[in-house]
Amino acid sequence: MSKHNIILQPSGRRGQIDEGTSVRSAARELGVEIESICAENATCGKCMVVVEEGRFEKYNIDSKRENLSPVSTEEAAYFARRPKLLKDKGWEVGQVRLSCQCKVHGDVLINVPEESRGNKQIVRKSAKERAIEIKPSIRKYYVSMTPPNLERPIADWERLAKGLETSMGLVHGTDANLPRWYDLDIDYACLRTLSKTLRDAKWNVTVSVWQDKEVIEVQPGYVEDSYGAAVDIGSTTVALYLCNLRTGELLAAESEMNPQIVYGEDVMSRIQYAIDQPDGLEKLHKAIISTLNKLLKQAVKSANMSLQAPARQSPSDEGIASGTPALAGGAREEQKRPRNDIKVEEILEMVLVGNSTMHHVLLNLHPKDLGLAPFVPTIHKSVDIKARELGLHINPSGNIHVLPTIASFVGADTSAVILAEEPHKQDENWLLIDVGTNAELVLGNRKRLVCTSTPTGPALEGAHVEYGMRAAPGAMERVYIDETTLEPKYKVIGVEGWNTDHAEFIGHVKGICGSAIIDSVAELFRAGIVDSRGKFKKGLSTKRVREGESGWEYVIAWKEETSIGRDIPITQQDVRQIQLAKAALFTAARTLLKRSNLQSPDKIILAGGFGSYIDKEKAMLIGLIPDCELENVYAVGNAAGDGARIALLNVEKRKEIDSVTRTVERFELPTDPEFQNQFMLATSFPHMSEPFEHIAHLIPNRKVDPLAKNFMK
Amino acid sequence: MSKHNIILQPSGRRGQIDEGTSVRSAARELGVEIESICAENATCGKCMVVVEEGRFEKYNIDSKRENLSPVSTEEAAYFARRPKLLKDKGWEVGQVRLSCQCKVHGDVLINVPEESRGNKQIVRKSAKERAIEIKPSIRKYYVSMTPPNLERPIADWERLAKGLETSMGLVHGTDANLPRWYDLDIDYACLRTLSKTLRDAKWNVTVSVWQDKEVIEVQPGYVEDSYGAAVDIGSTTVALYLCNLRTGELLAAESEMNPQIVYGEDVMSRIQYAIDQPDGLEKLHKAIISTLNKLLKQAVKSANMSLQAPARQSPSDEGIASGTPALAGGAREEQKRPRNDIKVEEILEMVLVGNSTMHHVLLNLHPKDLGLAPFVPTIHKSVDIKARELGLHINPSGNIHVLPTIASFVGADTSAVILAEEPHKQDENWLLIDVGTNAELVLGNRKRLVCTSTPTGPALEGAHVEYGMRAAPGAMERVYIDETTLEPKYKVIGVEGWNTDHAEFIGHVKGICGSAIIDSVAELFRAGIVDSRGKFKKGLSTKRVREGESGWEYVIAWKEETSIGRDIPITQQDVRQIQLAKAALFTAARTLLKRSNLQSPDKIILAGGFGSYIDKEKAMLIGLIPDCELENVYAVGNAAGDGARIALLNVEKRKEIDSVTRTVERFELPTDPEFQNQFMLATSFPHMSEPFEHIAHLIPNRKVDPLAKNFMK
């Protein structure tokens, strides 16, 4: 197969690429991520690239437009809808291409414009300090043995097991003819190194026993601490928490973009990728495994860097198993200084959570049936697998525990949120909402829990919105519109204060992230620029409202304030996207409330990074969340990650969540007869038929009479 | 690295070999096995090869003696001790080489003489028909499910598990909050294919459950039979038995040479090889795994060839789990015809036995400490491992069960012999002897079992005897000497009748195998050619007794009768070897008897192929086994293989043998204070101080007065 040279600017990455590779695939191979949301369907335009022409002596390549496949009908159609973009940028079709569509047939020099680049995201997830009762699945025992001799040449394992029995009082043995330790197992990988370890250690070792039934590690001498990792695999971000399993202490928190994002932005695109590509699942699976291995390494490094030098510790004759509850991050014995030479192989367990697609891909289970009706996962119950089976680089004998899934679109991440927030232990009715591309909702209390999920679309996270983007440097994160002047002000990630606080503002604004989109729409409504049906009003005295390329729009940032050389507006289309998303979310919540015979929840808990950054008042103003006392709306951050940590540190919690998730009632919205009708009512701001008393004072034309229900007529 | 051409005659195998490779390694790489017993220490001389000189146009090579490394001091010493051999063959040192010593530095043409070739052995092990109660570890259940729909999109595993619970009455569940099937597991490899299998099968499947706790196979439709394999890994021969787990029927028995033999003839040489070579264990382990995979394939092929075409079978609503005992090889329902399309992946379990070294190498455990004082195995208790962990090609979710070891030199093969013969259920005292390079002995009854082992040396199997060889074509297997004429007659493997039955005998005799060596020595003693101390008598009227190169000897076959062009004698040295071997075995038996306060056993059971071929009267005449009624001496063939089959077909037997082996008392002979003295007394024929009443009539000079105890003075 012939190869071609490709150079990517401005990164300067270059390499040889197989004939016929798409430019986006080629870039991925060379380590340059190009955005994509539409699963390479030539509809999102996020992957635009520019072909530079000429003979580049320095690189010895001859780049011509003809060295790429001809512009496809789909590409042509995409650009035909965007004449202004082409004019503004001074691009011709053929010079600008959708990198997912065009294939390399000769040497090319490609420029990847800033807006197309897949940047490293600012990760907002961080572990919350919680009081967790420490009951890890792993207990350590110090065993000192008499070395074998010719009179007593009993085998190594039996010698060790006998030592465990006598010194630690292990009670085992289902058969009266067999000794008490006979039911105790040793993992095969651990058995393979046993004889050498015992001799190297001169018969004094520390043994790690998993769930009182299997020896998974034998270390020379006296070792006090074990380590574990809790992981939340989000579609966008993977967050890993390294913990000391004895003290519960959080030693490091690391996160990375989910590398699967190059195969599709949302779970549906990735499922489609796994269906379409023969090796699609394998690629997705390997991508997440290698990122987890990278995070493990990083976390251990961070932990070692932040910890002091180890103090000398003396062995205890009675061993060191600790059944005493301890508080995570709480007071520890000060005299013992923590180690700073932790190794990845000393991590003995991982607990992972993620939505059902992430769960399946992690376990190398094909996600096909998650994406096709009737939407069925392979397994609900929690899974325990040896680390080596998944290729995770913790101790090969270590256990990988994956929390249970509840439904095809209510995954192990929701199980973890339940475990962290404990609605099943409340008298009040709580509504848990985990918002992402998909929203999962759980409602109820100790008597009953109901759940559902709804595709909110990527609009709430900034995608499918003309200038939407993820929460990354250059993204607007807050927007306010003065209801008199109709002038906006905004905040940008990476810039201090509001744009109006700076005399000569150069924000290098790239786009609008989720929280600012909600702000914008709410502010447009509050300021009377769009009406309750979401339509732009005509004849307002501001040049910011104008008829743009694809209809009416409100310009938040002029092009001088941006780094992309274009005005950044919120368009009529964007408002419609938000209306659809919020209607879906609201309808899901209303459905659960109705099934539970409730008018409103006692408390709303917003989980996920998104929930932490949206303005709850504005979210309520557009009707994204049900009406509720504002002080009873809580953002709890990465509750899924917290739930994973809880399950890591307390083995009893694993049984608890397995048991609770079995009782959660699932409702599939499309099967609800009133769904369509409810959805239509919910598209209005804040809602066509709900009072929304708690934010009534913000609703235009309703300030006078918040009880008027027919105000929209 | 430079390469050289090497051609091996007479096989004609040729190839390119790295500079510096030994000729023996080169031959192995090219698939030509050259014998070796001394672990390449230049002492056994079994690996002799001849360098052909000249320019061989046809092969385009230039073979010179100088193309090999110079004759080493060890090689020179070996040949210096054998001037007659060199003279007889017409060889010079330098032309004849020890292939383990000489290294290739240029192109060479090498002739491998017949006596150096590692031939395919005639395998005498065969499965004995035994009544085994069938209680396999695997039960099959037929489950028919309602396909999922939008109203009931429960996950695949939960759907299947629920089906198992309701249709088969599985009682599980240790937690009241969880359903009864919740403790049921599914193996990860099986889970990975579950969703596809269920859909392909249209939700009607047969599920194989291991030990009532783990689903290990899901097959489309109704499937009745499961398959398993029992394996006896001998140091020399690996025997595999393919069984139907439902009926217990033996479907095929296959055997192969243990490929590890190229790394050393006996276990000590292989342990040494594993110690000396950095990748020694890996090579030994991979060799046995690949042979097991080959045997599995062969066995399935043999079974399919011997079975008839499958009949159509109808599913039963109640499933097909069978707890009914059946007799192996006994009457089966005639109306159902067995399948002839068994696949290796349908083999769901293997049970393996072998001596402790074979056990360790199979499990990839380093055998170092088995060979060094105080001789300690890594583990005694039985081991269960997933097939995929060992790289065995049965169903990847299938279980590999390895029987327990008793001591460093009393391995899982002895456990299997105990399981097959059941001394632990007898009132009488039985003496079990498994003779190989090492002999394992178990003595006792239901109240007490004692065991020991002794290195009998390879003499009993034909090695370390000047013309000794394994039981292969061309080996003498029976010898008789007329006490008047002192003329011998003998039988050769592959030739009908005695040599004297043929008018002009051309036996192509290559050497003497174990049974014929015992015959020879016993006959030399009975005919009065050697005395009770094992010394050749002088002045006898036969030219067959002569002073040979290494002392006195008795020629059994003249060189015209052989294929090696040399007379084949039994030498004084050979008699000494047998004396040492039989003294070791007898002393071990006597030690166990003494520890059990017994004069003689009620029954002697000889296990192993060797036991089946020796003449028990002659074995007793030389004092190899203790005195006992001859009709109470039994040869049971491959009892270790039988024990493996029993454990395969009856899961309760696994617990039984785990339990029994824990109670077997081990005696280490070297720690017995009387050992040296007893050993010396036992070197005489039949013994210096034992009456041997049952063969007294055969003892020269004692026919008159069998009670005379001081006849040897």
Chai-1 contact restraints between the chains, C-beta under 6 A:
chainA,res_idxA,chainB,res_idxB,connection_type,confidence,min_distance_angstrom,max_distance_angstrom,comment,restraint_id
A,P148,B,P374,contact,1.0,0.0,6.0,A-B,restraint_1
A,P148,B,V376,contact,1.0,0.0,6.0,A-B,restraint_2
A,N149,B,P374,contact,1.0,0.0,6.0,A-B,restraint_3
A,L150,B,P374,contact,1.0,0.0,6.0,A-B,restraint_4
A,L150,B,E668,contact,1.0,0.0,6.0,A-B,restraint_5
A,L150,B,T671,contact,1.0,0.0,6.0,A-B,restraint_6
A,P153,B,P374,contact,1.0,0.0,6.0,A-B,restraint_7
A,P153,B,F375,contact,1.0,0.0,6.0,A-B,restraint_8
A,P153,B,V376,contact,1.0,0.0,6.0,A-B,restraint_9
A,A155,B,P377,contact,1.0,0.0,6.0,A-B,restraint_10
A,A155,B,I379,contact,1.0,0.0,6.0,A-B,restraint_11
A,A155,B,H380,contact,1.0,0.0,6.0,A-B,restraint_12
A,D156,B,T378,contact,1.0,0.0,6.0,A-B,restraint_13
A,W157,B,I379,contact,1.0,0.0,6.0,A-B,restraint_14
A,E158,B,H380,contact,1.0,0.0,6.0,A-B,restraint_15
A,N177,B,S659,contact,1.0,0.0,6.0,A-B,restraint_16
A,L178,B,S659,contact,1.0,0.0,6.0,A-B,restraint_17
A,Y188,B,I385,contact,1.0,0.0,6.0,A-B,restraint_18
A,Y188,B,E389,contact,1.0,0.0,6.0,A-B,restraint_19
A,L194,B,T378,contact,1.0,0.0,6.0,A-B,restraint_20
A,S195,B,D369,contact,1.0,0.0,6.0,A-B,restraint_21
A,S195,B,T378,contact,1.0,0.0,6.0,A-B,restraint_22
A,D369,B,S195,contact,1.0,0.0,6.0,A-B,restraint_23
A,P374,B,P148,contact,1.0,0.0,6.0,A-B,restraint_24
A,P374,B,N149,contact,1.0,0.0,6.0,A-B,restraint_25
A,P374,B,L150,contact,1.0,0.0,6.0,A-B,restraint_26
A,P374,B,P153,contact,1.0,0.0,6.0,A-B,restraint_27
A,F375,B,P153,contact,1.0,0.0,6.0,A-B,restraint_28
A,V376,B,P148,contact,1.0,0.0,6.0,A-B,restraint_29
A,V376,B,P153,contact,1.0,0.0,6.0,A-B,restraint_30
A,P377,B,A155,contact,1.0,0.0,6.0,A-B,restraint_31
A,T378,B,D156,contact,1.0,0.0,6.0,A-B,restraint_32
A,T378,B,L194,contact,1.0,0.0,6.0,A-B,restraint_33
A,T378,B,S195,contact,1.0,0.0,6.0,A-B,restraint_34
A,I379,B,A155,contact,1.0,0.0,6.0,A-B,restraint_35
A,I379,B,W157,contact,1.0,0.0,6.0,A-B,restraint_36
A,H380,B,A155,contact,1.0,0.0,6.0,A-B,restraint_37
A,H380,B,E158,contact,1.0,0.0,6.0,A-B,restraint_38
A,I385,B,Y188,contact,1.0,0.0,6.0,A-B,restraint_39
A,E389,B,Y188,contact,1.0,0.0,6.0,A-B,restraint_40
A,S659,B,N177,contact,1.0,0.0,6.0,A-B,restraint_41
A,S659,B,L178,contact,1.0,0.0,6.0,A-B,restraint_42
A,E668,B,L150,contact,1.0,0.0,6.0,A-B,restraint_43
A,T671,B,L150,contact,1.0,0.0,6.0,A-B,restraint_44
